[in-house]
Amino acid sequence: MKNSWIFLISLLFALLSFKVISNETVVFAIGEWPPYVSQTNSTDKIAEVIVSEALNLEGVDVKYEYFPWKRSLERVEDGTYAGTFPWWSTEERQVDFIINQEPVIVANEVFFHLKSTDFKWDSFDDLKKYKIGGNLSYSHVEQLESKGIEVDVAPKEELSFKKLLNGRIDALPADFIVGYDTIHKLFSPVKVSLFTNHPKSLRRGDLFMLISRKYPDSQEIADKLDRGLKKLKESGRHDEIIIEFLERK
Protein backbone atom coordinates (compact mmCIF):
# COMPACT_ATOMS: atom_id res chain seq x y z
CA MET A 1 0.00 0.00 0.00
CA LYS A 2 2.82 2.39 0.88
CA ASN A 3 4.48 1.74 -2.47
CA SER A 4 1.18 2.42 -4.25
CA TRP A 5 0.85 5.82 -2.58
CA ILE A 6 4.44 6.68 -3.47
CA PHE A 7 3.74 5.71 -7.09
CA LEU A 8 0.54 7.81 -7.25
CA ILE A 9 2.23 10.85 -5.70
CA SER A 10 5.17 10.52 -8.11
CA LEU A 11 2.76 10.24 -11.04
CA LEU A 12 0.86 13.33 -9.87
CA PHE A 13 4.07 15.38 -9.64
CA ALA A 14 5.12 14.18 -13.09
CA LEU A 15 1.80 15.24 -14.61
CA LEU A 16 1.92 18.62 -12.91
CA SER A 17 5.49 19.17 -14.06
CA PHE A 18 4.54 18.28 -17.64
CA LYS A 19 1.68 20.78 -17.53
CA VAL A 20 4.02 23.52 -16.36
CA ILE A 21 6.71 22.97 -18.97
CA SER A 22 4.50 22.10 -21.97
CA ASN A 23 3.76 24.85 -24.46
CA GLU A 24 0.29 26.15 -25.15
CA THR A 25 -1.02 25.40 -28.62
CA VAL A 26 -2.94 27.73 -30.92
CA VAL A 27 -4.59 26.80 -34.22
CA PHE A 28 -4.62 29.15 -37.19
CA ALA A 29 -6.87 28.97 -40.26
CA ILE A 30 -5.04 29.71 -43.49
CA GLY A 31 -5.39 29.09 -47.21
CA GLU A 32 -3.28 28.22 -50.21
CA TRP A 33 -0.87 30.99 -51.27
CA PRO A 34 2.47 29.44 -52.12
CA PRO A 35 5.26 29.99 -51.43
CA TYR A 36 4.06 31.72 -48.25
CA VAL A 37 1.47 29.19 -47.06
CA SER A 38 0.54 25.83 -48.55
CA GLN A 39 -1.19 22.62 -47.61
CA THR A 40 0.00 20.75 -50.69
CA ASN A 41 3.71 21.58 -50.83
CA SER A 42 5.93 21.15 -47.80
CA THR A 43 8.51 23.65 -49.07
CA ASP A 44 6.04 26.46 -49.88
CA LYS A 45 5.62 27.61 -46.30
CA ILE A 46 7.74 30.75 -45.85
CA ALA A 47 5.17 32.57 -43.69
CA GLU A 48 4.14 29.41 -41.84
CA VAL A 49 7.73 28.73 -40.80
CA ILE A 50 8.17 32.36 -39.73
CA VAL A 51 5.03 32.36 -37.58
CA SER A 52 5.75 28.94 -36.06
CA GLU A 53 9.32 29.81 -35.12
CA ALA A 54 8.35 33.25 -33.80
CA LEU A 55 5.68 31.84 -31.48
CA ASN A 56 7.89 28.90 -30.46
CA LEU A 57 10.32 31.49 -29.10
CA GLU A 58 7.48 32.65 -26.84
CA GLY A 59 6.50 29.17 -25.67
CA VAL A 60 3.61 28.66 -28.07
CA ASP A 61 3.15 25.68 -30.39
CA VAL A 62 1.28 26.25 -33.64
CA LYS A 63 -1.04 24.11 -35.74
CA TYR A 64 -2.58 25.00 -39.08
CA GLU A 65 -5.84 24.07 -40.75
CA TYR A 66 -6.46 24.96 -44.37
CA PHE A 67 -9.59 26.38 -46.00
CA PRO A 68 -10.50 28.68 -48.86
CA TRP A 69 -9.39 32.17 -47.81
CA LYS A 70 -12.91 33.53 -47.37
CA ARG A 71 -13.81 30.66 -45.03
CA SER A 72 -10.58 31.08 -43.08
CA LEU A 73 -11.47 34.71 -42.51
CA GLU A 74 -14.99 33.84 -41.39
CA ARG A 75 -13.86 31.11 -38.99
CA VAL A 76 -11.37 33.45 -37.36
CA GLU A 77 -13.91 36.25 -37.10
CA ASP A 78 -16.41 33.98 -35.31
CA GLY A 79 -13.74 32.74 -32.88
CA THR A 80 -13.43 29.15 -34.11
CA TYR A 81 -9.72 29.69 -34.82
CA ALA A 82 -7.20 32.05 -33.28
CA GLY A 83 -5.97 33.83 -36.37
CA THR A 84 -5.22 33.86 -40.08
CA PHE A 85 -2.33 35.24 -42.15
CA PRO A 86 -0.82 36.83 -44.17
CA TRP A 87 -3.24 39.72 -44.77
CA TRP A 88 -3.06 43.43 -45.52
CA SER A 89 -4.22 45.68 -42.71
CA THR A 90 -7.28 47.74 -43.68
CA GLU A 91 -9.57 50.05 -41.71
CA GLU A 92 -12.37 47.48 -41.85
CA ARG A 93 -10.15 44.66 -40.66
CA GLN A 94 -8.82 46.81 -37.82
CA VAL A 95 -12.41 46.97 -36.56
CA ASP A 96 -13.21 43.28 -37.07
CA PHE A 97 -9.93 41.78 -35.85
CA ILE A 98 -6.95 42.34 -33.60
CA ILE A 99 -3.99 42.89 -35.91
CA ASN A 100 -0.47 42.34 -34.62
CA GLN A 101 2.04 45.18 -34.98
CA GLU A 102 5.16 43.46 -36.35
CA PRO A 103 4.86 42.43 -40.04
CA VAL A 104 5.02 38.73 -40.82
CA ILE A 105 6.30 39.41 -44.36
CA VAL A 106 6.66 42.34 -46.76
CA ALA A 107 4.76 42.02 -50.02
CA ASN A 108 5.26 43.74 -53.36
CA GLU A 109 2.14 43.46 -55.52
CA VAL A 110 2.69 44.22 -59.20
CA PHE A 111 0.80 43.68 -62.45
CA PHE A 112 1.82 40.64 -64.46
CA HIS A 113 1.18 40.60 -68.20
CA LEU A 114 2.42 38.99 -71.37
CA LYS A 115 5.41 40.57 -73.08
CA SER A 116 3.26 40.85 -76.19
CA THR A 117 0.78 43.12 -74.39
CA ASP A 118 1.50 46.83 -74.49
CA PHE A 119 0.64 47.34 -70.83
CA LYS A 120 1.44 50.70 -69.29
CA TRP A 121 0.01 52.37 -66.25
CA ASP A 122 0.75 55.32 -64.04
CA SER A 123 -2.66 56.11 -62.55
CA PHE A 124 -5.75 53.99 -61.89
CA ASP A 125 -7.50 55.69 -64.80
CA ASP A 126 -4.90 54.11 -67.09
CA LEU A 127 -6.10 50.65 -66.03
CA LYS A 128 -9.65 51.18 -67.26
CA LYS A 129 -8.71 50.43 -70.87
CA TYR A 130 -7.43 46.95 -69.96
CA LYS A 131 -9.12 43.71 -68.93
CA ILE A 132 -7.85 43.33 -65.38
CA GLY A 133 -7.97 40.04 -63.51
CA GLY A 134 -8.23 39.41 -59.79
CA ASN A 135 -8.66 36.67 -57.23
CA LEU A 136 -11.61 35.93 -54.98
CA SER A 137 -11.27 37.35 -51.43
CA TYR A 138 -8.02 39.15 -52.30
CA SER A 139 -7.83 42.79 -51.22
CA HIS A 140 -6.82 44.01 -54.66
CA VAL A 141 -10.32 43.29 -55.97
CA GLU A 142 -11.91 45.75 -53.57
CA GLN A 143 -9.08 48.23 -54.11
CA LEU A 144 -9.46 48.24 -57.90
CA GLU A 145 -13.26 48.23 -57.89
CA SER A 146 -13.25 51.23 -55.55
CA LYS A 147 -11.38 53.09 -58.32
CA GLY A 148 -14.06 52.24 -60.87
CA ILE A 149 -12.11 49.40 -62.48
CA GLU A 150 -14.02 46.29 -63.53
CA VAL A 151 -12.24 43.16 -62.30
CA ASP A 152 -12.54 39.70 -63.83
CA VAL A 153 -12.46 37.64 -60.62
CA ALA A 154 -11.31 34.01 -60.52
CA PRO A 155 -11.58 31.63 -57.54
CA LYS A 156 -7.88 30.70 -57.66
CA GLU A 157 -4.67 32.49 -58.62
CA GLU A 158 -3.61 29.60 -60.86
CA LEU A 159 -6.76 30.05 -62.94
CA SER A 160 -6.07 33.78 -63.27
CA PHE A 161 -2.59 33.15 -64.67
CA LYS A 162 -4.03 30.65 -67.17
CA LYS A 163 -6.54 33.29 -68.25
CA LEU A 164 -3.67 35.73 -68.64
CA LEU A 165 -1.76 33.32 -70.89
CA ASN A 166 -4.87 32.65 -72.98
CA GLY A 167 -5.54 36.35 -73.50
CA ARG A 168 -8.80 36.42 -71.56
CA ILE A 169 -7.35 39.17 -69.35
CA ASP A 170 -4.60 41.70 -70.08
CA ALA A 171 -3.02 42.04 -66.64
CA LEU A 172 -3.19 40.45 -63.20
CA PRO A 173 -2.07 41.85 -59.83
CA ALA A 174 -0.02 39.42 -57.76
CA ASP A 175 2.77 39.42 -55.24
CA PHE A 176 6.12 39.45 -57.06
CA ILE A 177 7.46 36.26 -55.43
CA VAL A 178 4.12 34.46 -55.53
CA GLY A 179 3.52 35.41 -59.14
CA TYR A 180 6.77 34.08 -60.54
CA ASP A 181 6.59 31.00 -58.32
CA THR A 182 3.11 30.25 -59.68
CA ILE A 183 4.14 30.84 -63.30
CA HIS A 184 7.12 28.48 -63.03
CA LYS A 185 4.95 25.76 -61.48
CA LEU A 186 2.14 26.04 -64.03
CA PHE A 187 3.90 26.42 -67.34
CA SER A 188 6.74 25.06 -69.44
CA PRO A 189 9.95 27.13 -69.77
CA VAL A 190 8.84 28.31 -73.22
CA LYS A 191 5.55 29.65 -71.84
CA VAL A 192 7.24 31.08 -68.75
CA SER A 193 9.35 33.24 -71.04
CA LEU A 194 6.16 34.91 -72.35
CA PHE A 195 5.43 36.58 -68.98
CA THR A 196 6.76 39.76 -67.43
CA ASN A 197 5.65 42.30 -64.85
CA HIS A 198 5.24 46.05 -64.82
CA PRO A 199 7.83 47.68 -62.49
CA LYS A 200 5.32 49.95 -60.76
CA SER A 201 3.84 48.49 -57.57
CA LEU A 202 0.09 48.35 -57.10
CA ARG A 203 0.83 47.94 -53.41
CA ARG A 204 4.01 47.44 -51.49
CA GLY A 205 3.87 46.95 -47.78
CA ASP A 206 3.49 44.77 -44.73
CA LEU A 207 1.30 41.71 -44.23
CA PHE A 208 0.07 40.77 -40.77
CA MET A 209 -1.83 38.25 -38.67
CA LEU A 210 -5.57 38.85 -38.22
CA ILE A 211 -6.54 37.58 -34.76
CA SER A 212 -10.07 36.87 -33.61
CA ARG A 213 -11.56 39.24 -31.05
CA LYS A 214 -13.67 36.30 -29.80
CA TYR A 215 -10.81 33.86 -29.23
CA PRO A 216 -9.51 33.42 -25.63
CA ASP A 217 -6.41 35.49 -24.80
CA SER A 218 -6.34 36.95 -28.31
CA GLN A 219 -4.39 40.08 -27.37
CA GLU A 220 -1.83 37.93 -25.60
CA ILE A 221 -1.39 35.89 -28.79
CA ALA A 222 -0.82 39.09 -30.75
CA ASP A 223 1.73 40.32 -28.20
CA LYS A 224 3.62 37.02 -28.18
CA LEU A 225 3.72 36.95 -31.96
CA ASP A 226 5.14 40.47 -32.06
CA ARG A 227 7.81 39.64 -29.50
CA GLY A 228 8.75 36.45 -31.33
CA LEU A 229 8.91 38.17 -34.72
CA LYS A 230 11.20 40.87 -33.32
CA LYS A 231 13.53 38.22 -31.91
CA LEU A 232 13.48 36.35 -35.20
CA LYS A 233 14.38 39.49 -37.16
CA GLU A 234 17.07 40.65 -34.72
CA SER A 235 18.77 37.25 -34.92
CA GLY A 236 18.72 37.24 -38.73
CA ARG A 237 16.62 34.08 -38.83
CA HIS A 238 13.66 35.85 -40.50
CA ASP A 239 15.74 36.73 -43.59
CA GLU A 240 17.39 33.32 -43.48
CA ILE A 241 14.02 31.56 -43.87
CA ILE A 242 13.24 33.57 -47.01
CA ILE A 243 16.73 33.13 -48.47
CA GLU A 244 16.60 29.37 -47.87
CA PHE A 245 13.43 29.18 -49.98
CA LEU A 246 14.82 31.33 -52.80
CA GLU A 247 18.01 29.26 -52.95
CA ARG A 248 15.98 26.08 -53.48
CA LYS A 249 14.44 27.55 -56.63
C-alpha positions as a Markdown table, in Angstrom:
| # | Residue | x | y | z |
|---|---|---|---|---|
| 1 | Met | 0.0 | 0.0 | 0.0 |
| 2 | Lys | 2.8 | 2.4 | 0.9 |
| 3 | Asn | 4.5 | 1.7 | -2.5 |
| 4 | Ser | 1.2 | 2.4 | -4.2 |
| 5 | Trp | 0.9 | 5.8 | -2.6 |
| 6 | Ile | 4.4 | 6.7 | -3.5 |
| 7 | Phe | 3.7 | 5.7 | -7.1 |
| 8 | Leu | 0.5 | 7.8 | -7.2 |
| 9 | Ile | 2.2 | 10.8 | -5.7 |
| 10 | Ser | 5.2 | 10.5 | -8.1 |
| 11 | Leu | 2.8 | 10.2 | -11.0 |
| 12 | Leu | 0.9 | 13.3 | -9.9 |
| 13 | Phe | 4.1 | 15.4 | -9.6 |
| 14 | Ala | 5.1 | 14.2 | -13.1 |
| 15 | Leu | 1.8 | 15.2 | -14.6 |
| 16 | Leu | 1.9 | 18.6 | -12.9 |
| 17 | Ser | 5.5 | 19.2 | -14.1 |
| 18 | Phe | 4.5 | 18.3 | -17.6 |
| 19 | Lys | 1.7 | 20.8 | -17.5 |
| 20 | Val | 4.0 | 23.5 | -16.4 |
| 21 | Ile | 6.7 | 23.0 | -19.0 |
| 22 | Ser | 4.5 | 22.1 | -22.0 |
| 23 | Asn | 3.8 | 24.9 | -24.5 |
| 24 | Glu | 0.3 | 26.1 | -25.2 |
| 25 | Thr | -1.0 | 25.4 | -28.6 |
| 26 | Val | -2.9 | 27.7 | -30.9 |
| 27 | Val | -4.6 | 26.8 | -34.2 |
| 28 | Phe | -4.6 | 29.2 | -37.2 |
| 29 | Ala | -6.9 | 29.0 | -40.3 |
| 30 | Ile | -5.0 | 29.7 | -43.5 |
| 31 | Gly | -5.4 | 29.1 | -47.2 |
| 32 | Glu | -3.3 | 28.2 | -50.2 |
| 33 | Trp | -0.9 | 31.0 | -51.3 |
| 34 | Pro | 2.5 | 29.4 | -52.1 |
| 35 | Pro | 5.3 | 30.0 | -51.4 |
| 36 | Tyr | 4.1 | 31.7 | -48.3 |
| 37 | Val | 1.5 | 29.2 | -47.1 |
| 38 | Ser | 0.5 | 25.8 | -48.6 |
| 39 | Gln | -1.2 | 22.6 | -47.6 |
| 40 | Thr | 0.0 | 20.8 | -50.7 |
| 41 | Asn | 3.7 | 21.6 | -50.8 |
| 42 | Ser | 5.9 | 21.1 | -47.8 |
| 43 | Thr | 8.5 | 23.7 | -49.1 |
| 44 | Asp | 6.0 | 26.5 | -49.9 |
| 45 | Lys | 5.6 | 27.6 | -46.3 |
| 46 | Ile | 7.7 | 30.8 | -45.8 |
| 47 | Ala | 5.2 | 32.6 | -43.7 |
| 48 | Glu | 4.1 | 29.4 | -41.8 |
| 49 | Val | 7.7 | 28.7 | -40.8 |
| 50 | Ile | 8.2 | 32.4 | -39.7 |
| 51 | Val | 5.0 | 32.4 | -37.6 |
| 52 | Ser | 5.8 | 28.9 | -36.1 |
| 53 | Glu | 9.3 | 29.8 | -35.1 |
| 54 | Ala | 8.3 | 33.2 | -33.8 |
| 55 | Leu | 5.7 | 31.8 | -31.5 |
| 56 | Asn | 7.9 | 28.9 | -30.5 |
| 57 | Leu | 10.3 | 31.5 | -29.1 |
| 58 | Glu | 7.5 | 32.7 | -26.8 |
| 59 | Gly | 6.5 | 29.2 | -25.7 |
| 60 | Val | 3.6 | 28.7 | -28.1 |
| 61 | Asp | 3.1 | 25.7 | -30.4 |
| 62 | Val | 1.3 | 26.2 | -33.6 |
| 63 | Lys | -1.0 | 24.1 | -35.7 |
| 64 | Tyr | -2.6 | 25.0 | -39.1 |
| 65 | Glu | -5.8 | 24.1 | -40.7 |
| 66 | Tyr | -6.5 | 25.0 | -44.4 |
| 67 | Phe | -9.6 | 26.4 | -46.0 |
| 68 | Pro | -10.5 | 28.7 | -48.9 |
| 69 | Trp | -9.4 | 32.2 | -47.8 |
| 70 | Lys | -12.9 | 33.5 | -47.4 |
| 71 | Arg | -13.8 | 30.7 | -45.0 |
| 72 | Ser | -10.6 | 31.1 | -43.1 |
| 73 | Leu | -11.5 | 34.7 | -42.5 |
| 74 | Glu | -15.0 | 33.8 | -41.4 |
| 75 | Arg | -13.9 | 31.1 | -39.0 |
| 76 | Val | -11.4 | 33.4 | -37.4 |
| 77 | Glu | -13.9 | 36.3 | -37.1 |
| 78 | Asp | -16.4 | 34.0 | -35.3 |
| 79 | Gly | -13.7 | 32.7 | -32.9 |
| 80 | Thr | -13.4 | 29.2 | -34.1 |
| 81 | Tyr | -9.7 | 29.7 | -34.8 |
| 82 | Ala | -7.2 | 32.0 | -33.3 |
| 83 | Gly | -6.0 | 33.8 | -36.4 |
| 84 | Thr | -5.2 | 33.9 | -40.1 |
| 85 | Phe | -2.3 | 35.2 | -42.1 |
| 86 | Pro | -0.8 | 36.8 | -44.2 |
| 87 | Trp | -3.2 | 39.7 | -44.8 |
| 88 | Trp | -3.1 | 43.4 | -45.5 |
| 89 | Ser | -4.2 | 45.7 | -42.7 |
| 90 | Thr | -7.3 | 47.7 | -43.7 |
| 91 | Glu | -9.6 | 50.0 | -41.7 |
| 92 | Glu | -12.4 | 47.5 | -41.9 |
| 93 | Arg | -10.1 | 44.7 | -40.7 |
| 94 | Gln | -8.8 | 46.8 | -37.8 |
| 95 | Val | -12.4 | 47.0 | -36.6 |
| 96 | Asp | -13.2 | 43.3 | -37.1 |
| 97 | Phe | -9.9 | 41.8 | -35.9 |
| 98 | Ile | -7.0 | 42.3 | -33.6 |
| 99 | Ile | -4.0 | 42.9 | -35.9 |
| 100 | Asn | -0.5 | 42.3 | -34.6 |
| 101 | Gln | 2.0 | 45.2 | -35.0 |
| 102 | Glu | 5.2 | 43.5 | -36.3 |
| 103 | Pro | 4.9 | 42.4 | -40.0 |
| 104 | Val | 5.0 | 38.7 | -40.8 |
| 105 | Ile | 6.3 | 39.4 | -44.4 |
| 106 | Val | 6.7 | 42.3 | -46.8 |
| 107 | Ala | 4.8 | 42.0 | -50.0 |
| 108 | Asn | 5.3 | 43.7 | -53.4 |
| 109 | Glu | 2.1 | 43.5 | -55.5 |
| 110 | Val | 2.7 | 44.2 | -59.2 |
| 111 | Phe | 0.8 | 43.7 | -62.4 |
| 112 | Phe | 1.8 | 40.6 | -64.5 |
| 113 | His | 1.2 | 40.6 | -68.2 |
| 114 | Leu | 2.4 | 39.0 | -71.4 |
| 115 | Lys | 5.4 | 40.6 | -73.1 |
| 116 | Ser | 3.3 | 40.8 | -76.2 |
| 117 | Thr | 0.8 | 43.1 | -74.4 |
| 118 | Asp | 1.5 | 46.8 | -74.5 |
| 119 | Phe | 0.6 | 47.3 | -70.8 |
| 120 | Lys | 1.4 | 50.7 | -69.3 |
| 121 | Trp | 0.0 | 52.4 | -66.2 |
| 122 | Asp | 0.7 | 55.3 | -64.0 |
| 123 | Ser | -2.7 | 56.1 | -62.6 |
| 124 | Phe | -5.8 | 54.0 | -61.9 |
| 125 | Asp | -7.5 | 55.7 | -64.8 |
| 126 | Asp | -4.9 | 54.1 | -67.1 |
| 127 | Leu | -6.1 | 50.6 | -66.0 |
| 128 | Lys | -9.6 | 51.2 | -67.3 |
| 129 | Lys | -8.7 | 50.4 | -70.9 |
| 130 | Tyr | -7.4 | 46.9 | -70.0 |
| 131 | Lys | -9.1 | 43.7 | -68.9 |
| 132 | Ile | -7.9 | 43.3 | -65.4 |
| 133 | Gly | -8.0 | 40.0 | -63.5 |
| 134 | Gly | -8.2 | 39.4 | -59.8 |
| 135 | Asn | -8.7 | 36.7 | -57.2 |
| 136 | Leu | -11.6 | 35.9 | -55.0 |
| 137 | Ser | -11.3 | 37.3 | -51.4 |
| 138 | Tyr | -8.0 | 39.2 | -52.3 |
| 139 | Ser | -7.8 | 42.8 | -51.2 |
| 140 | His | -6.8 | 44.0 | -54.7 |
| 141 | Val | -10.3 | 43.3 | -56.0 |
| 142 | Glu | -11.9 | 45.8 | -53.6 |
| 143 | Gln | -9.1 | 48.2 | -54.1 |
| 144 | Leu | -9.5 | 48.2 | -57.9 |
| 145 | Glu | -13.3 | 48.2 | -57.9 |
| 146 | Ser | -13.2 | 51.2 | -55.6 |
| 147 | Lys | -11.4 | 53.1 | -58.3 |
| 148 | Gly | -14.1 | 52.2 | -60.9 |
| 149 | Ile | -12.1 | 49.4 | -62.5 |
| 150 | Glu | -14.0 | 46.3 | -63.5 |
| 151 | Val | -12.2 | 43.2 | -62.3 |
| 152 | Asp | -12.5 | 39.7 | -63.8 |
| 153 | Val | -12.5 | 37.6 | -60.6 |
| 154 | Ala | -11.3 | 34.0 | -60.5 |
| 155 | Pro | -11.6 | 31.6 | -57.5 |
| 156 | Lys | -7.9 | 30.7 | -57.7 |
| 157 | Glu | -4.7 | 32.5 | -58.6 |
| 158 | Glu | -3.6 | 29.6 | -60.9 |
| 159 | Leu | -6.8 | 30.1 | -62.9 |
| 160 | Ser | -6.1 | 33.8 | -63.3 |
| 161 | Phe | -2.6 | 33.1 | -64.7 |
| 162 | Lys | -4.0 | 30.6 | -67.2 |
| 163 | Lys | -6.5 | 33.3 | -68.2 |
| 164 | Leu | -3.7 | 35.7 | -68.6 |
| 165 | Leu | -1.8 | 33.3 | -70.9 |
| 166 | Asn | -4.9 | 32.6 | -73.0 |
| 167 | Gly | -5.5 | 36.4 | -73.5 |
| 168 | Arg | -8.8 | 36.4 | -71.6 |
| 169 | Ile | -7.3 | 39.2 | -69.3 |
| 170 | Asp | -4.6 | 41.7 | -70.1 |
| 171 | Ala | -3.0 | 42.0 | -66.6 |
| 172 | Leu | -3.2 | 40.5 | -63.2 |
| 173 | Pro | -2.1 | 41.8 | -59.8 |
| 174 | Ala | 0.0 | 39.4 | -57.8 |
| 175 | Asp | 2.8 | 39.4 | -55.2 |
| 176 | Phe | 6.1 | 39.5 | -57.1 |
| 177 | Ile | 7.5 | 36.3 | -55.4 |
| 178 | Val | 4.1 | 34.5 | -55.5 |
| 179 | Gly | 3.5 | 35.4 | -59.1 |
| 180 | Tyr | 6.8 | 34.1 | -60.5 |
| 181 | Asp | 6.6 | 31.0 | -58.3 |
| 182 | Thr | 3.1 | 30.3 | -59.7 |
| 183 | Ile | 4.1 | 30.8 | -63.3 |
| 184 | His | 7.1 | 28.5 | -63.0 |
| 185 | Lys | 5.0 | 25.8 | -61.5 |
| 186 | Leu | 2.1 | 26.0 | -64.0 |
| 187 | Phe | 3.9 | 26.4 | -67.3 |
| 188 | Ser | 6.7 | 25.1 | -69.4 |
| 189 | Pro | 9.9 | 27.1 | -69.8 |
| 190 | Val | 8.8 | 28.3 | -73.2 |
| 191 | Lys | 5.5 | 29.6 | -71.8 |
| 192 | Val | 7.2 | 31.1 | -68.7 |
| 193 | Ser | 9.3 | 33.2 | -71.0 |
| 194 | Leu | 6.2 | 34.9 | -72.3 |
| 195 | Phe | 5.4 | 36.6 | -69.0 |
| 196 | Thr | 6.8 | 39.8 | -67.4 |
| 197 | Asn | 5.7 | 42.3 | -64.9 |
| 198 | His | 5.2 | 46.1 | -64.8 |
| 199 | Pro | 7.8 | 47.7 | -62.5 |
| 200 | Lys | 5.3 | 50.0 | -60.8 |
| 201 | Ser | 3.8 | 48.5 | -57.6 |
| 202 | Leu | 0.1 | 48.4 | -57.1 |
| 203 | Arg | 0.8 | 47.9 | -53.4 |
| 204 | Arg | 4.0 | 47.4 | -51.5 |
| 205 | Gly | 3.9 | 47.0 | -47.8 |
| 206 | Asp | 3.5 | 44.8 | -44.7 |
| 207 | Leu | 1.3 | 41.7 | -44.2 |
| 208 | Phe | 0.1 | 40.8 | -40.8 |
| 209 | Met | -1.8 | 38.3 | -38.7 |
| 210 | Leu | -5.6 | 38.8 | -38.2 |
| 211 | Ile | -6.5 | 37.6 | -34.8 |
| 212 | Ser | -10.1 | 36.9 | -33.6 |
| 213 | Arg | -11.6 | 39.2 | -31.1 |
| 214 | Lys | -13.7 | 36.3 | -29.8 |
| 215 | Tyr | -10.8 | 33.9 | -29.2 |
| 216 | Pro | -9.5 | 33.4 | -25.6 |
| 217 | Asp | -6.4 | 35.5 | -24.8 |
| 218 | Ser | -6.3 | 37.0 | -28.3 |
| 219 | Gln | -4.4 | 40.1 | -27.4 |
| 220 | Glu | -1.8 | 37.9 | -25.6 |
| 221 | Ile | -1.4 | 35.9 | -28.8 |
| 222 | Ala | -0.8 | 39.1 | -30.8 |
| 223 | Asp | 1.7 | 40.3 | -28.2 |
| 224 | Lys | 3.6 | 37.0 | -28.2 |
| 225 | Leu | 3.7 | 36.9 | -32.0 |
| 226 | Asp | 5.1 | 40.5 | -32.1 |
| 227 | Arg | 7.8 | 39.6 | -29.5 |
| 228 | Gly | 8.7 | 36.5 | -31.3 |
| 229 | Leu | 8.9 | 38.2 | -34.7 |
| 230 | Lys | 11.2 | 40.9 | -33.3 |
| 231 | Lys | 13.5 | 38.2 | -31.9 |
| 232 | Leu | 13.5 | 36.3 | -35.2 |
| 233 | Lys | 14.4 | 39.5 | -37.2 |
| 234 | Glu | 17.1 | 40.6 | -34.7 |
| 235 | Ser | 18.8 | 37.3 | -34.9 |
| 236 | Gly | 18.7 | 37.2 | -38.7 |
| 237 | Arg | 16.6 | 34.1 | -38.8 |
| 238 | His | 13.7 | 35.8 | -40.5 |
| 239 | Asp | 15.7 | 36.7 | -43.6 |
| 240 | Glu | 17.4 | 33.3 | -43.5 |
| 241 | Ile | 14.0 | 31.6 | -43.9 |
| 242 | Ile | 13.2 | 33.6 | -47.0 |
| 243 | Ile | 16.7 | 33.1 | -48.5 |
| 244 | Glu | 16.6 | 29.4 | -47.9 |
| 245 | Phe | 13.4 | 29.2 | -50.0 |
| 246 | Leu | 14.8 | 31.3 | -52.8 |
| 247 | Glu | 18.0 | 29.3 | -52.9 |
| 248 | Arg | 16.0 | 26.1 | -53.5 |
| 249 | Lys | 14.4 | 27.6 | -56.6 |
